[in-house]
Amino acid sequence: MLSSLFPLIYGLIFLALLWQAFKVMGRGFSAAGRPLNAPASRNDRTGKVTIHPELLDGEGRLTEENLLTVRFSDDDEGEPADRSGE
């Protein structure tokens, strides 16, 4: 009895996993069609603008300070980058 049900169960599980694989691949292919800077959806999940807490001052307003940024675009070059803008 069990030996006759095993191929049926195996086949059903195989089809379910195959279906899941095609769903996941479909999401990947649809994401690959969009430009990199295009958002996945038009709205934020909360409907509000999200602000990182690091950008707020002690009173909860956006900070006016200059922010420190680091850029790693020319790491493979042997000579140091031009720092005349500092």
N, CA, C and O atoms as a Maestro MAE file, in Angstrom:
{
 s_m_m2io_version
 :::
 2.0.0
}

f_m_ct {
 s_m_title
 :::
 protein
 m_atom[344] {
  # First column is atom index #
  i_m_mmod_type
  r_m_x_coord
  r_m_y_coord
  r_m_z_coord
  i_m_residue_number
  s_m_chain_name
  s_m_pdb_residue_name
  s_m_pdb_atom_name
  i_m_atomic_number
  :::
  1 25 0.826 -1.200 0.000 1 A "MET " " N  " 7
  2 3 0.000 0.000 0.000 1 A "MET " " CA " 6
  3 2 0.859 1.248 0.000 1 A "MET " " C  " 6
  4 15 0.644 2.154 -0.805 1 A "MET " " O  " 8
  5 25 1.840 1.300 0.907 2 A "LEU " " N  " 7
  6 3 2.708 2.471 0.991 2 A "LEU " " CA " 6
  7 2 3.567 2.609 -0.259 2 A "LEU " " C  " 6
  8 15 3.860 3.724 -0.692 2 A "LEU " " O  " 8
  9 25 3.964 1.504 -0.830 3 A "SER " " N  " 7
  10 3 4.799 1.560 -2.031 3 A "SER " " CA " 6
  11 2 4.023 2.093 -3.234 3 A "SER " " C  " 6
  12 15 4.631 2.628 -4.160 3 A "SER " " O  " 8
  13 25 2.723 1.964 -3.242 4 A "SER " " N  " 7
  14 3 1.934 2.504 -4.346 4 A "SER " " CA " 6
  15 2 1.636 3.993 -4.152 4 A "SER " " C  " 6
  16 15 1.407 4.701 -5.132 4 A "SER " " O  " 8
  17 25 1.635 4.479 -2.915 5 A "LEU " " N  " 7
  18 3 1.401 5.907 -2.647 5 A "LEU " " CA " 6
  19 2 2.670 6.745 -2.770 5 A "LEU " " C  " 6
  20 15 2.593 7.950 -3.013 5 A "LEU " " O  " 8
  21 25 3.821 6.129 -2.607 6 A "PHE " " N  " 7
  22 3 5.082 6.874 -2.630 6 A "PHE " " CA " 6
  23 2 5.302 7.630 -3.938 6 A "PHE " " C  " 6
  24 15 5.661 8.806 -3.872 6 A "PHE " " O  " 8
  25 25 5.112 7.043 -5.126 7 A "PRO " " N  " 7
  26 3 5.302 7.815 -6.367 7 A "PRO " " CA " 6
  27 2 4.317 8.974 -6.491 7 A "PRO " " C  " 6
  28 15 4.669 10.029 -7.018 7 A "PRO " " O  " 8
  29 25 3.095 8.790 -6.013 8 A "LEU " " N  " 7
  30 3 2.109 9.871 -6.079 8 A "LEU " " CA " 6
  31 2 2.507 11.033 -5.167 8 A "LEU " " C  " 6
  32 15 2.457 12.190 -5.582 8 A "LEU " " O  " 8
  33 25 2.897 10.735 -3.945 9 A "ILE " " N  " 7
  34 3 3.330 11.778 -3.002 9 A "ILE " " CA " 6
  35 2 4.583 12.475 -3.519 9 A "ILE " " C  " 6
  36 15 4.690 13.700 -3.457 9 A "ILE " " O  " 8
  37 25 5.521 11.698 -4.026 10 A "TYR " " N  " 7
  38 3 6.754 12.252 -4.574 10 A "TYR " " CA " 6
  39 2 6.452 13.193 -5.739 10 A "TYR " " C  " 6
  40 15 7.027 14.277 -5.833 10 A "TYR " " O  " 8
  41 25 5.557 12.778 -6.617 11 A "GLY " " N  " 7
  42 3 5.183 13.603 -7.762 11 A "GLY " " CA " 6
  43 2 4.506 14.899 -7.350 11 A "GLY " " C  " 6
  44 15 4.786 15.954 -7.919 11 A "GLY " " O  " 8
  45 25 3.616 14.830 -6.361 12 A "LEU " " N  " 7
  46 3 2.934 16.045 -5.895 12 A "LEU " " CA " 6
  47 2 3.912 17.032 -5.254 12 A "LEU " " C  " 6
  48 15 3.836 18.239 -5.479 12 A "LEU " " O  " 8
  49 25 4.821 16.496 -4.460 13 A "ILE " " N  " 7
  50 3 5.815 17.371 -3.833 13 A "ILE " " CA " 6
  51 2 6.723 17.987 -4.891 13 A "ILE " " C  " 6
  52 15 7.071 19.164 -4.808 13 A "ILE " " O  " 8
  53 25 7.105 17.186 -5.888 14 A "PHE " " N  " 7
  54 3 7.944 17.700 -6.968 14 A "PHE " " CA " 6
  55 2 7.236 18.828 -7.723 14 A "PHE " " C  " 6
  56 15 7.848 19.857 -8.009 14 A "PHE " " O  " 8
  57 25 5.968 18.645 -8.046 15 A "LEU " " N  " 7
  58 3 5.218 19.685 -8.761 15 A "LEU " " CA " 6
  59 2 5.056 20.948 -7.915 15 A "LEU " " C  " 6
  60 15 5.133 22.057 -8.445 15 A "LEU " " O  " 8
  61 25 4.834 20.795 -6.609 16 A "ALA " " N  " 7
  62 3 4.711 21.971 -5.736 16 A "ALA " " CA " 6
  63 2 6.017 22.743 -5.674 16 A "ALA " " C  " 6
  64 15 6.009 23.973 -5.729 16 A "ALA " " O  " 8
  65 25 7.135 22.046 -5.559 17 A "LEU " " N  " 7
  66 3 8.433 22.722 -5.526 17 A "LEU " " CA " 6
  67 2 8.767 23.365 -6.868 17 A "LEU " " C  " 6
  68 15 9.355 24.445 -6.913 17 A "LEU " " O  " 8
  69 25 8.394 22.704 -7.953 18 A "LEU " " N  " 7
  70 3 8.622 23.276 -9.287 18 A "LEU " " CA " 6
  71 2 7.810 24.550 -9.461 18 A "LEU " " C  " 6
  72 15 8.300 25.534 -10.015 18 A "LEU " " O  " 8
  73 25 6.565 24.532 -8.986 19 A "TRP " " N  " 7
  74 3 5.709 25.723 -9.052 19 A "TRP " " CA " 6
  75 2 6.326 26.884 -8.244 19 A "TRP " " C  " 6
  76 15 6.365 28.021 -8.715 19 A "TRP " " O  " 8
  77 25 6.796 26.589 -7.051 20 A "GLN " " N  " 7
  78 3 7.436 27.615 -6.223 20 A "GLN " " CA " 6
  79 2 8.682 28.169 -6.903 20 A "GLN " " C  " 6
  80 15 8.929 29.374 -6.849 20 A "GLN " " O  " 8
  81 25 9.463 27.315 -7.537 21 A "ALA " " N  " 7
  82 3 10.676 27.767 -8.224 21 A "ALA " " CA " 6
  83 2 10.331 28.726 -9.359 21 A "ALA " " C  " 6
  84 15 11.012 29.734 -9.545 21 A "ALA " " O  " 8
  85 25 9.287 28.423 -10.115 22 A "PHE " " N  " 7
  86 3 8.894 29.316 -11.204 22 A "PHE " " CA " 6
  87 2 8.360 30.640 -10.680 22 A "PHE " " C  " 6
  88 15 8.576 31.679 -11.304 22 A "PHE " " O  " 8
  89 25 7.671 30.625 -9.553 23 A "LYS " " N  " 7
  90 3 7.200 31.878 -8.962 23 A "LYS " " CA " 6
  91 2 8.374 32.751 -8.535 23 A "LYS " " C  " 6
  92 15 8.366 33.956 -8.785 23 A "LYS " " O  " 8
  93 25 9.381 32.165 -7.896 24 A "VAL " " N  " 7
  94 3 10.538 32.929 -7.445 24 A "VAL " " CA " 6
  95 2 11.321 33.463 -8.643 24 A "VAL " " C  " 6
  96 15 11.748 34.618 -8.640 24 A "VAL " " O  " 8
  97 25 11.507 32.638 -9.656 25 A "MET " " N  " 7
  98 3 12.230 33.090 -10.849 25 A "MET " " CA " 6
  99 2 11.455 34.195 -11.564 25 A "MET " " C  " 6
  100 15 12.058 35.114 -12.118 25 A "MET " " O  " 8
  101 25 10.139 34.115 -11.556 26 A "GLY " " N  " 7
  102 3 9.329 35.164 -12.178 26 A "GLY " " CA " 6
  103 2 9.515 36.503 -11.490 26 A "GLY " " C  " 6
  104 15 9.570 37.539 -12.151 26 A "GLY " " O  " 8
  105 25 9.612 36.491 -10.162 27 A "ARG " " N  " 7
  106 3 9.875 37.742 -9.431 27 A "ARG " " CA " 6
  107 2 11.243 38.298 -9.790 27 A "ARG " " C  " 6
  108 15 11.404 39.510 -9.934 27 A "ARG " " O  " 8
  109 25 12.217 37.432 -9.934 28 A "GLY " " N  " 7
  110 3 13.563 37.881 -10.296 28 A "GLY " " CA " 6
  111 2 13.607 38.464 -11.690 28 A "GLY " " C  " 6
  112 15 14.254 39.487 -11.916 28 A "GLY " " O  " 8
  113 25 12.928 37.830 -12.628 29 A "PHE " " N  " 7
  114 3 12.920 38.342 -13.999 29 A "PHE " " CA " 6
  115 2 12.175 39.669 -14.084 29 A "PHE " " C  " 6
  116 15 12.583 40.548 -14.843 29 A "PHE " " O  " 8
  117 25 11.105 39.834 -13.334 30 A "SER " " N  " 7
  118 3 10.382 41.109 -13.371 30 A "SER " " CA " 6
  119 2 11.206 42.211 -12.708 30 A "SER " " C  " 6
  120 15 11.122 43.368 -13.119 30 A "SER " " O  " 8
  121 25 11.994 41.877 -11.698 31 A "ALA " " N  " 7
  122 3 12.847 42.877 -11.056 31 A "ALA " " CA " 6
  123 2 14.007 43.255 -11.958 31 A "ALA " " C  " 6
  124 15 14.462 44.398 -11.931 31 A "ALA " " O  " 8
  125 25 14.491 42.318 -12.754 32 A "ALA " " N  " 7
  126 3 15.614 42.597 -13.646 32 A "ALA " " CA " 6
  127 2 15.199 43.523 -14.780 32 A "ALA " " C  " 6
  128 15 16.057 44.173 -15.378 32 A "ALA " " O  " 8
  129 25 13.925 43.600 -15.091 33 A "GLY " " N  " 7
  130 3 13.451 44.461 -16.161 33 A "GLY " " CA " 6
  131 2 13.386 45.923 -15.775 33 A "GLY " " C  " 6
  132 15 13.315 46.787 -16.650 33 A "GLY " " O  " 8
  133 25 13.410 46.224 -14.475 34 A "ARG " " N  " 7
  134 3 13.337 47.620 -14.014 34 A "ARG " " CA " 6
  135 2 14.727 48.220 -13.948 34 A "ARG " " C  " 6
  136 15 15.701 47.495 -13.743 34 A "ARG " " O  " 8
  137 25 14.839 49.544 -14.119 35 A "PRO " " N  " 7
  138 3 16.134 50.197 -13.878 35 A "PRO " " CA " 6
  139 2 16.539 50.059 -12.414 35 A "PRO " " C  " 6
  140 15 15.688 49.865 -11.546 35 A "PRO " " O  " 8
  141 25 17.841 50.158 -12.141 36 A "LEU " " N  " 7
  142 3 18.342 49.962 -10.784 36 A "LEU " " CA " 6
  143 2 17.820 50.996 -9.799 36 A "LEU " " C  " 6
  144 15 17.580 50.675 -8.635 36 A "LEU " " O  " 8
  145 25 17.641 52.238 -10.252 37 A "ASN " " N  " 7
  146 3 17.215 53.283 -9.322 37 A "ASN " " CA " 6
  147 2 15.698 53.391 -9.210 37 A "ASN " " C  " 6
  148 15 15.201 54.246 -8.478 37 A "ASN " " O  " 8
  149 25 14.955 52.548 -9.916 38 A "ALA " " N  " 7
  150 3 13.498 52.598 -9.830 38 A "ALA " " CA " 6
  151 2 13.036 51.877 -8.568 38 A "ALA " " C  " 6
  152 15 13.487 50.765 -8.295 38 A "ALA " " O  " 8
  153 25 12.153 52.487 -7.804 39 A "PRO " " N  " 7
  154 3 11.673 51.816 -6.591 39 A "PRO " " CA " 6
  155 2 10.773 50.637 -6.947 39 A "PRO " " C  " 6
  156 15 10.171 50.602 -8.020 39 A "PRO " " O  " 8
  157 25 10.692 49.678 -6.036 40 A "ALA " " N  " 7
  158 3 9.849 48.505 -6.256 40 A "ALA " " CA " 6
  159 2 8.376 48.886 -6.262 40 A "ALA " " C  " 6
  160 15 7.584 48.303 -7.003 40 A "ALA " " O  " 8
  161 25 8.010 49.851 -5.448 41 A "SER " " N  " 7
  162 3 6.638 50.331 -5.422 41 A "SER " " CA " 6
  163 2 6.662 51.855 -5.360 41 A "SER " " C  " 6
  164 15 7.680 52.458 -5.020 41 A "SER " " O  " 8
  165 25 5.551 52.455 -5.685 42 A "ARG " " N  " 7
  166 3 5.474 53.917 -5.717 42 A "ARG " " CA " 6
  167 2 5.448 54.527 -4.322 42 A "ARG " " C  " 6
  168 15 5.950 55.635 -4.132 42 A "ARG " " O  " 8
  169 25 4.889 53.850 -3.367 43 A "ASN " " N  " 7
  170 3 4.716 54.413 -2.031 43 A "ASN " " CA " 6
  171 2 5.570 53.679 -1.010 43 A "ASN " " C  " 6
  172 15 5.884 52.499 -1.164 43 A "ASN " " O  " 8
  173 25 5.931 54.399 0.019 44 A "ASP " " N  " 7
  174 3 6.574 53.767 1.160 44 A "ASP " " CA " 6
  175 2 5.544 52.873 1.832 44 A "ASP " " C  " 6
  176 15 4.341 53.121 1.739 44 A "ASP " " O  " 8
  177 25 6.018 51.832 2.510 45 A "ARG " " N  " 7
  178 3 5.079 50.892 3.123 45 A "ARG " " CA " 6
  179 2 4.211 51.552 4.178 45 A "ARG " " C  " 6
  180 15 3.110 51.072 4.450 45 A "ARG " " O  " 8
  181 25 4.679 52.650 4.785 46 A "THR " " N  " 7
  182 3 3.888 53.335 5.800 46 A "THR " " CA " 6
  183 2 3.098 54.493 5.216 46 A "THR " " C  " 6
  184 15 2.199 55.023 5.869 46 A "THR " " O  " 8
  185 25 3.427 54.891 3.987 47 A "GLY " " N  " 7
  186 3 2.785 56.052 3.393 47 A "GLY " " CA " 6
  187 2 3.438 57.353 3.814 47 A "GLY " " C  " 6
  188 15 2.986 58.429 3.422 47 A "GLY " " O  " 8
  189 25 4.501 57.271 4.612 48 A "LYS " " N  " 7
  190 3 5.203 58.462 5.087 48 A "LYS " " CA " 6
  191 2 6.643 58.422 4.606 48 A "LYS " " C  " 6
  192 15 7.143 57.368 4.213 48 A "LYS " " O  " 8
  193 25 7.307 59.562 4.637 49 A "VAL " " N  " 7
  194 3 8.712 59.631 4.283 49 A "VAL " " CA " 6
  195 2 9.531 59.090 5.450 49 A "VAL " " C  " 6
  196 15 9.317 59.480 6.598 49 A "VAL " " O  " 8
  197 25 10.459 58.203 5.158 50 A "THR " " N  " 7
  198 3 11.288 57.615 6.203 50 A "THR " " CA " 6
  199 2 12.578 58.413 6.333 50 A "THR " " C  " 6
  200 15 13.276 58.623 5.341 50 A "THR " " O  " 8
  201 25 12.905 58.861 7.549 51 A "ILE " " N  " 7
  202 3 14.119 59.620 7.821 51 A "ILE " " CA " 6
  203 2 14.949 58.839 8.826 51 A "ILE " " C  " 6
  204 15 14.441 58.413 9.863 51 A "ILE " " O  " 8
  205 25 16.212 58.655 8.520 52 A "HIS " " N  " 7
  206 3 17.095 57.951 9.441 52 A "HIS " " CA " 6
  207 2 17.307 58.791 10.698 52 A "HIS " " C  " 6
  208 15 17.463 60.008 10.598 52 A "HIS " " O  " 8
  209 25 17.318 58.178 11.866 53 A "PRO " " N  " 7
  210 3 17.484 58.921 13.119 53 A "PRO " " CA " 6
  211 2 18.825 59.642 13.200 53 A "PRO " " C  " 6
  212 15 18.943 60.634 13.920 53 A "PRO " " O  " 8
  213 25 19.831 59.167 12.479 54 A "GLU " " N  " 7
  214 3 21.135 59.827 12.510 54 A "GLU " " CA " 6
  215 2 21.095 61.215 11.883 54 A "GLU " " C  " 6
  216 15 21.987 62.025 12.135 54 A "GLU " " O  " 8
  217 25 20.081 61.507 11.070 55 A "LEU " " N  " 7
  218 3 19.977 62.803 10.413 55 A "LEU " " CA " 6
  219 2 19.221 63.831 11.249 55 A "LEU " " C  " 6
  220 15 19.055 64.972 10.816 55 A "LEU " " O  " 8
  221 25 18.765 63.449 12.429 56 A "LEU " " N  " 7
  222 3 18.012 64.366 13.282 56 A "LEU " " CA " 6
  223 2 18.908 64.915 14.384 56 A "LEU " " C  " 6
  224 15 19.778 64.215 14.902 56 A "LEU " " O  " 8
  225 25 18.682 66.181 14.736 57 A "ASP " " N  " 7
  226 3 19.440 66.758 15.843 57 A "ASP " " CA " 6
  227 2 18.742 66.415 17.160 57 A "ASP " " C  " 6
  228 15 17.814 65.607 17.182 57 A "ASP " " O  " 8
  229 25 19.188 67.026 18.247 58 A "GLY " " N  " 7
  230 3 18.639 66.730 19.567 58 A "GLY " " CA " 6
  231 2 17.182 67.106 19.725 58 A "GLY " " C  " 6
  232 15 16.496 66.566 20.593 58 A "GLY " " O  " 8
  233 25 16.689 68.035 18.892 59 A "GLU " " N  " 7
  234 3 15.307 68.488 18.991 59 A "GLU " " CA " 6
  235 2 14.381 67.800 17.993 59 A "GLU " " C  " 6
  236 15 13.198 68.130 17.915 59 A "GLU " " O  " 8
  237 25 14.916 66.841 17.226 60 A "GLY " " N  " 7
  238 3 14.088 66.093 16.299 60 A "GLY " " CA " 6
  239 2 13.946 66.706 14.923 60 A "GLY " " C  " 6
  240 15 13.122 66.250 14.130 60 A "GLY " " O  " 8
  241 25 14.734 67.736 14.618 61 A "ARG " " N  " 7
  242 3 14.699 68.357 13.295 61 A "ARG " " CA " 6
  243 2 15.861 67.854 12.471 61 A "ARG " " C  " 6
  244 15 16.838 67.350 13.025 61 A "ARG " " O  " 8
  245 25 15.775 67.982 11.137 62 A "LEU " " N  " 7
  246 3 16.887 67.595 10.277 62 A "LEU " " CA " 6
  247 2 18.109 68.442 10.605 62 A "LEU " " C  " 6
  248 15 18.003 69.656 10.776 62 A "LEU " " O  " 8
  249 25 19.249 67.808 10.690 63 A "THR " " N  " 7
  250 3 20.464 68.522 11.052 63 A "THR " " CA " 6
  251 2 20.958 69.385 9.901 63 A "THR " " C  " 6
  252 15 20.781 69.042 8.732 63 A "THR " " O  " 8
  253 25 21.575 70.501 10.243 64 A "GLU " " N  " 7
  254 3 22.146 71.413 9.254 64 A "GLU " " CA " 6
  255 2 23.652 71.213 9.120 64 A "GLU " " C  " 6
  256 15 24.296 71.908 8.334 64 A "GLU " " O  " 8
  257 25 24.222 70.273 9.873 65 A "GLU " " N  " 7
  258 3 25.665 70.034 9.850 65 A "GLU " " CA " 6
  259 2 26.087 69.388 8.533 65 A "GLU " " C  " 6
  260 15 25.303 68.696 7.882 65 A "GLU " " O  " 8
  261 25 27.352 69.629 8.152 66 A "ASN " " N  " 7
  262 3 27.899 68.917 7.011 66 A "ASN " " CA " 6
  263 2 28.111 67.467 7.406 66 A "ASN " " C  " 6
  264 15 28.604 67.172 8.495 66 A "ASN " " O  " 8
  265 25 27.737 66.570 6.515 67 A "LEU " " N  " 7
  266 3 27.846 65.146 6.808 67 A "LEU " " CA " 6
  267 2 29.140 64.590 6.226 67 A "LEU " " C  " 6
  268 15 29.552 64.980 5.134 67 A "LEU " " O  " 8
  269 25 29.773 63.688 6.950 68 A "LEU " " N  " 7
  270 3 30.978 63.034 6.492 68 A "LEU " " CA " 6
  271 2 30.599 61.915 5.536 68 A "LEU " " C  " 6
  272 15 29.781 61.057 5.869 68 A "LEU " " O  " 8
  273 25 31.192 61.924 4.346 69 A "THR " " N  " 7
  274 3 30.937 60.870 3.370 69 A "THR " " CA " 6
  275 2 32.252 60.234 2.975 69 A "THR " " C  " 6
  276 15 33.291 60.895 2.971 69 A "THR " " O  " 8
  277 25 32.215 58.982 2.649 70 A "VAL " " N  " 7
  278 3 33.397 58.232 2.237 70 A "VAL " " CA " 6
  279 2 33.120 57.650 0.866 70 A "VAL " " C  " 6
  280 15 32.040 57.113 0.618 70 A "VAL " " O  " 8
  281 25 34.097 57.757 -0.025 71 A "ARG " " N  " 7
  282 3 33.922 57.256 -1.386 71 A "ARG " " CA " 6
  283 2 35.044 56.292 -1.707 71 A "ARG " " C  " 6
  284 15 36.210 56.614 -1.476 71 A "ARG " " O  " 8
  285 25 34.732 55.129 -2.228 72 A "PHE " " N  " 7
  286 3 35.703 54.094 -2.525 72 A "PHE " " CA " 6
  287 2 35.767 53.793 -4.016 72 A "PHE " " C  " 6
  288 15 35.983 52.640 -4.386 72 A "PHE " " O  " 8
  289 25 35.590 54.774 -4.877 73 A "SER " " N  " 7
  290 3 35.490 54.501 -6.309 73 A "SER " " CA " 6
  291 2 36.840 54.230 -6.972 73 A "SER " " C  " 6
  292 15 36.883 53.482 -7.948 73 A "SER " " O  " 8
  293 25 37.931 54.796 -6.494 74 A "ASP " " N  " 7
  294 3 39.225 54.645 -7.158 74 A "ASP " " CA " 6
  295 2 40.219 53.876 -6.308 74 A "ASP " " C  " 6
  296 15 41.390 54.251 -6.251 74 A "ASP " " O  " 8
  297 25 39.790 52.817 -5.649 75 A "ASP " " N  " 7
  298 3 40.673 52.058 -4.768 75 A "ASP " " CA " 6
  299 2 41.762 51.307 -5.513 75 A "ASP " " C  " 6
  300 15 42.844 51.101 -4.963 75 A "ASP " " O  " 8
  301 25 41.511 50.894 -6.745 76 A "ASP " " N  " 7
  302 3 42.467 50.059 -7.442 76 A "ASP " " CA " 6
  303 2 43.631 50.848 -8.046 76 A "ASP " " C  " 6
  304 15 44.577 50.235 -8.540 76 A "ASP " " O  " 8
  305 25 43.598 52.151 -8.024 77 A "GLU " " N  " 7
  306 3 44.682 52.962 -8.572 77 A "GLU " " CA " 6
  307 2 45.838 53.030 -7.582 77 A "GLU " " C  " 6
  308 15 45.621 52.999 -6.371 77 A "GLU " " O  " 8
  309 25 47.068 53.123 -8.093 78 A "GLY " " N  " 7
  310 3 48.245 53.122 -7.247 78 A "GLY " " CA " 6
  311 2 48.493 54.434 -6.536 78 A "GLY " " C  " 6
  312 15 49.021 54.432 -5.424 78 A "GLY " " O  " 8
  313 25 48.135 55.543 -7.131 79 A "GLU " " N  " 7
  314 3 48.398 56.842 -6.508 79 A "GLU " " CA " 6
  315 2 47.170 57.337 -5.764 79 A "GLU " " C  " 6
  316 15 46.050 56.964 -6.111 79 A "GLU " " O  " 8
  317 25 47.358 58.174 -4.743 80 A "PRO " " N  " 7
  318 3 46.204 58.658 -3.991 80 A "PRO " " CA " 6
  319 2 45.330 59.577 -4.824 80 A "PRO " " C  " 6
  320 15 45.797 60.204 -5.775 80 A "PRO " " O  " 8
  321 25 44.069 59.651 -4.462 81 A "ALA " " N  " 7
  322 3 43.122 60.500 -5.179 81 A "ALA " " CA " 6
  323 2 43.429 61.964 -4.911 81 A "ALA " " C  " 6
  324 15 44.056 62.311 -3.910 81 A "ALA " " O  " 8
  325 25 42.973 62.821 -5.830 82 A "ASP " " N  " 7
  326 3 43.172 64.266 -5.700 82 A "ASP " " CA " 6
  327 2 42.313 64.781 -4.562 82 A "ASP " " C  " 6
  328 15 41.102 64.561 -4.548 82 A "ASP " " O  " 8
  329 25 42.928 65.463 -3.607 83 A "ARG " " N  " 7
  330 3 42.201 65.999 -2.448 83 A "ARG " " CA " 6
  331 2 42.202 67.512 -2.431 83 A "ARG " " C  " 6
  332 15 42.229 68.124 -1.363 83 A "ARG " " O  " 8
  333 25 42.171 68.124 -3.612 84 A "SER " " N  " 7
  334 3 42.227 69.591 -3.671 84 A "SER " " CA " 6
  335 2 40.944 70.231 -3.173 84 A "SER " " C  " 6
  336 15 40.944 71.417 -2.843 84 A "SER " " O  " 8
  337 25 39.851 69.484 -3.108 85 A "GLY " " N  " 7
  338 3 38.578 70.046 -2.654 85 A "GLY " " CA " 6
  339 2 38.429 70.092 -1.151 85 A "GLY " " C  " 6
  340 15 37.412 70.575 -0.655 85 A "GLY " " O  " 8
  341 25 39.413 69.603 -0.407 86 A "GLU " " N  " 7
  342 3 39.287 69.581 1.063 86 A "GLU " " CA " 6
  343 2 39.529 70.929 1.665 86 A "GLU " " C  " 6
  344 15 39.462 71.082 2.885 86 A "GLU " " O  " 8
  :::
 }
 m_bond[343] {
  # First column is bond index #
  i_m_from
  i_m_to
  i_m_order
  :::
  1 1 2 1
  2 2 3 1
  3 3 4 2
  4 3 5 1
  5 5 6 1
  6 6 7 1
  7 7 8 2
  8 7 9 1
  9 9 10 1
  10 10 11 1
  11 11 12 2
  12 11 13 1
  13 13 14 1
  14 14 15 1
  15 15 16 2
  16 15 17 1
  17 17 18 1
  18 18 19 1
  19 19 20 2
  20 19 21 1
  21 21 22 1
  22 22 23 1
  23 23 24 2
  24 23 25 1
  25 25 26 1
  26 26 27 1
  27 27 28 2
  28 27 29 1
  29 29 30 1
  30 30 31 1
  31 31 32 2
  32 31 33 1
  33 33 34 1
  34 34 35 1
  35 35 36 2
  36 35 37 1
  37 37 38 1
  38 38 39 1
  39 39 40 2
  40 39 41 1
  41 41 42 1
  42 42 43 1
  43 43 44 2
  44 43 45 1
  45 45 46 1
  46 46 47 1
  47 47 48 2
  48 47 49 1
  49 49 50 1
  50 50 51 1
  51 51 52 2
  52 51 53 1
  53 53 54 1
  54 54 55 1
  55 55 56 2
  56 55 57 1
  57 57 58 1
  58 58 59 1
  59 59 60 2
  60 59 61 1
  61 61 62 1
  62 62 63 1
  63 63 64 2
  64 63 65 1
  65 65 66 1
  66 66 67 1
  67 67 68 2
  68 67 69 1
  69 69 70 1
  70 70 71 1
  71 71 72 2
  72 71 73 1
  73 73 74 1
  74 74 75 1
  75 75 76 2
  76 75 77 1
  77 77 78 1
  78 78 79 1
  79 79 80 2
  80 79 81 1
  81 81 82 1
  82 82 83 1
  83 83 84 2
  84 83 85 1
  85 85 86 1
  86 86 87 1
  87 87 88 2
  88 87 89 1
  89 89 90 1
  90 90 91 1
  91 91 92 2
  92 91 93 1
  93 93 94 1
  94 94 95 1
  95 95 96 2
  96 95 97 1
  97 97 98 1
  98 98 99 1
  99 99 100 2
  100 99 101 1
  101 101 102 1
  102 102 103 1
  103 103 104 2
  104 103 105 1
  105 105 106 1
  106 106 107 1
  107 107 108 2
  108 107 109 1
  109 109 110 1
  110 110 111 1
  111 111 112 2
  112 111 113 1
  113 113 114 1
  114 114 115 1
  115 115 116 2
  116 115 117 1
  117 117 118 1
  118 118 119 1
  119 119 120 2
  120 119 121 1
  121 121 122 1
  122 122 123 1
  123 123 124 2
  124 123 125 1
  125 125 126 1
  126 126 127 1
  127 127 128 2
  128 127 129 1
  129 129 130 1
  130 130 131 1
  131 131 132 2
  132 131 133 1
  133 133 134 1
  134 134 135 1
  135 135 136 2
  136 135 137 1
  137 137 138 1
  138 138 139 1
  139 139 140 2
  140 139 141 1
  141 141 142 1
  142 142 143 1
  143 143 144 2
  144 143 145 1
  145 145 146 1
  146 146 147 1
  147 147 148 2
  148 147 149 1
  149 149 150 1
  150 150 151 1
  151 151 152 2
  152 151 153 1
  153 153 154 1
  154 154 155 1
  155 155 156 2
  156 155 157 1
  157 157 158 1
  158 158 159 1
  159 159 160 2
  160 159 161 1
  161 161 162 1
  162 162 163 1
  163 163 164 2
  164 163 165 1
  165 165 166 1
  166 166 167 1
  167 167 168 2
  168 167 169 1
  169 169 170 1
  170 170 171 1
  171 171 172 2
  172 171 173 1
  173 173 174 1
  174 174 175 1
  175 175 176 2
  176 175 177 1
  177 177 178 1
  178 178 179 1
  179 179 180 2
  180 179 181 1
  181 181 182 1
  182 182 183 1
  183 183 184 2
  184 183 185 1
  185 185 186 1
  186 186 187 1
  187 187 188 2
  188 187 189 1
  189 189 190 1
  190 190 191 1
  191 191 192 2
  192 191 193 1
  193 193 194 1
  194 194 195 1
  195 195 196 2
  196 195 197 1
  197 197 198 1
  198 198 199 1
  199 199 200 2
  200 199 201 1
  201 201 202 1
  202 202 203 1
  203 203 204 2
  204 203 205 1
  205 205 206 1
  206 206 207 1
  207 207 208 2
  208 207 209 1
  209 209 210 1
  210 210 211 1
  211 211 212 2
  212 211 213 1
  213 213 214 1
  214 214 215 1
  215 215 216 2
  216 215 217 1
  217 217 218 1
  218 218 219 1
  219 219 220 2
  220 219 221 1
  221 221 222 1
  222 222 223 1
  223 223 224 2
  224 223 225 1
  225 225 226 1
  226 226 227 1
  227 227 228 2
  228 227 229 1
  229 229 230 1
  230 230 231 1
  231 231 232 2
  232 231 233 1
  233 233 234 1
  234 234 235 1
  235 235 236 2
  236 235 237 1
  237 237 238 1
  238 238 239 1
  239 239 240 2
  240 239 241 1
  241 241 242 1
  242 242 243 1
  243 243 244 2
  244 243 245 1
  245 245 246 1
  246 246 247 1
  247 247 248 2
  248 247 249 1
  249 249 250 1
  250 250 251 1
  251 251 252 2
  252 251 253 1
  253 253 254 1
  254 254 255 1
  255 255 256 2
  256 255 257 1
  257 257 258 1
  258 258 259 1
  259 259 260 2
  260 259 261 1
  261 261 262 1
  262 262 263 1
  263 263 264 2
  264 263 265 1
  265 265 266 1
  266 266 267 1
  267 267 268 2
  268 267 269 1
  269 269 270 1
  270 270 271 1
  271 271 272 2
  272 271 273 1
  273 273 274 1
  274 274 275 1
  275 275 276 2
  276 275 277 1
  277 277 278 1
  278 278 279 1
  279 279 280 2
  280 279 281 1
  281 281 282 1
  282 282 283 1
  283 283 284 2
  284 283 285 1
  285 285 286 1
  286 286 287 1
  287 287 288 2
  288 287 289 1
  289 289 290 1
  290 290 291 1
  291 291 292 2
  292 291 293 1
  293 293 294 1
  294 294 295 1
  295 295 296 2
  296 295 297 1
  297 297 298 1
  298 298 299 1
  299 299 300 2
  300 299 301 1
  301 301 302 1
  302 302 303 1
  303 303 304 2
  304 303 305 1
  305 305 306 1
  306 306 307 1
  307 307 308 2
  308 307 309 1
  309 309 310 1
  310 310 311 1
  311 311 312 2
  312 311 313 1
  313 313 314 1
  314 314 315 1
  315 315 316 2
  316 315 317 1
  317 317 318 1
  318 318 319 1
  319 319 320 2
  320 319 321 1
  321 321 322 1
  322 322 323 1
  323 323 324 2
  324 323 325 1
  325 325 326 1
  326 326 327 1
  327 327 328 2
  328 327 329 1
  329 329 330 1
  330 330 331 1
  331 331 332 2
  332 331 333 1
  333 333 334 1
  334 334 335 1
  335 335 336 2
  336 335 337 1
  337 337 338 1
  338 338 339 1
  339 339 340 2
  340 339 341 1
  341 341 342 1
  342 342 343 1
  343 343 344 2
  :::
 }
}
